[in-house]
């Protein structure tokens, strides 16, 4: 599933504190590790060789040698500072490529089927993820779906308490550790609602409570280089889901009707 750097980010929340030290160092210094010896790396990070070995196995490689081979394949061209427009363009390209590598079309198709058959769709998200939740609500509404968005902790809990097996919740959390979202989907799940999560990481509290996960690329690596768009990979996910939903005749008809009405409204 994607490059070894993508896999490190996907598994990041499952690592121990010392293993995260290895992950952080690898993410920040990937280009300098291609010829490094395991003892030298252990000395640089101040961890044991055994910790590095456990780290390699947790991210799906047999040993340190295989890890370095996969890392060599994943290392990307260094961005030159000063060429801001080109740098941002390369960030976008890298995020799109990374998101593509973790996306599974069968999961998107299943999510689309659940949305089509749901009595009511509810989208949960806080902070920046709340903005993405509002964006998804607008898109689904324009396709004719019955949808609402909940972007505060009390609203999510209240909504979750009255759901049933005919409803679905789409929970958006990059980290998969947003406590308010997790508490809310536990309540929704106890009432029989299906849970779709949009998140960066596997094996988190959010992922473990979800019936279906749409993985997005973690932007941690890019944030460290000054990239501030925390929702880009989530918006790519929403684009994929929207295109699948718009393959349905009824959805595209509703979408075109809303476009027409909006154009008429602008002329008033």
VENBELHU-V560011 format. One record per pair of residues at least 4 apart in sequence whose C-alpha atoms are under 6 Angstrom apart, sorted by the first residue. I is the first residue (numbers start at 0). J is the second residue. D is the distance in whole Angstrom. If there is no record, write none. Layout:
I:J:D  I:J:D
//
This chain:
0:101:6  1:5:6  1:100:4  1:101:6  2:73:6  7:11:6  7:58:6  9:200:5  9:201:6  14:18:5  14:19:6  18:54:6  19:23:6  24:28:6  25:29:5  41:45:6  41:46:5  41:47:6  41:48:6  55:60:5  55:62:6  56:60:5  56:61:6  60:66:6  82:86:6  94:98:6  97:216:6  98:215:5  98:216:5  111:244:6  117:165:6  117:166:5  118:165:5  118:166:6  119:145:5  119:146:6  119:166:5  120:146:5  120:167:5  121:146:6  121:147:5  121:148:6  121:168:5  122:132:6  122:148:5  122:168:6  122:169:5  122:170:6  123:149:5  123:150:6  123:170:5  124:128:5  124:129:4  124:132:6  124:150:5  124:171:5  125:129:4  125:150:5  128:171:6  129:150:5  136:140:6  139:144:6  140:144:5  141:254:5  141:257:6  142:250:5  142:253:5  142:254:5  143:253:6  149:154:6  149:155:5  152:179:5  155:159:6  155:183:6  156:183:5  159:183:6  159:186:6  159:187:4  163:190:5  163:191:5  163:192:5  164:191:4  164:192:4  166:192:5  167:192:5  167:193:5  167:194:6  168:194:5  169:195:5  169:196:6  170:196:5  171:196:6  171:197:5  172:198:5  173:198:5  173:199:5  175:198:6  175:203:6  175:205:5  181:205:6  184:188:6  187:192:6  188:192:5  194:209:5  194:210:5  195:209:6  195:211:5  195:212:6  196:212:5  197:213:5  197:214:6  198:214:5  198:215:6  199:214:5  199:215:5  199:216:6  199:217:5  201:206:6  202:206:6  215:232:6  216:232:6  221:226:5  222:226:5  222:227:6  237:241:6  245:250:6  245:251:5
//
